């Protein structure tokens, strides 16, 4: 064979080997992609179940009939714990003072949770306006910060037979809303009830989307059943009825602690749409730290109370919350991680070969662009951080409201 012919033969062999080599490389990649795609579909199952559950409850829910309730004359203890709230107290405290003065059976306890600003001075000035009724008001000072610690301090002054209303220092409530909760608690089958936040029209799309879904879900659940997640900003309960002991500062999530205690005692725990409150402006639209703290408390309560699955009528509600706060966050993050991996390896290999690549790229865009996608993504990240904190045994030992 001449040198020229031999050279041409070698060139042709090299050209023939290149496609074969690419095929051998591509085949394992396709196997990996197919396997990851299968895993994605499996991870979509809990998300699909929650979505189907939400839609089914929306379309099959019964019409809420507004009951005509008589005004309750039950004894009421109102508790407002605050820390560094000098800017919010001038708006949130006066309505409570007015209600306490106008009601013969209500009294108000404020707890300063080791504030570093002028909160205590502001609270005293507001109460001094009604100095003739000092017996109905009292202010306590907690040496250590912590909402649950502050609530426990106030609860020590509770008298037997009193209902307890917990109100956050950054919300504005009405006398009608308080009376509605008192009337609801006159039903002996209900152990705890919370108001619901009125969503500000100026809120971001992210905030509106999250709060609307949360409110609607809890309202539907509360028609005939019990909601595990209540609104801690305006929450009333009957300690005697539910066998209440004390708040656990290591867990936080005071609303979930109350709702679980209520359900465990055989009483309902509901959200009352007729009783609403206004969240003051000034808080960030989304705070990762606040979301993690809240999530850690809820997950801890769920993990510590697996018996809720066995409670009458509570299996679906408990499963719904386990999926939402423990399973779905991991599913969302893993799905997005797989999508990012598949898209990246196809970009590095020089092109997209099929629908799988386009599907994963569209999935990433959906999470980045849509309000629902961002809400689900950020919520999932905060919940996973909360899971790690629980696993590592870390707790929030201080209470600092976020403004």
Helices and strands as residue ranges (DSSP letters): H 3-60, E 76-82, H 89-102, E 106-113, H 119-128, G 131-136, E 137-142, H 147-155, E 163-167, E 171-173, H 175-184, E 190-198, H 205-224, E 234-237, H 239-242, H 254-264, E 268-279, H 288-304, G 306-310, H 315-322, I 323-327, H 328-348, H 355-369, H 371-391
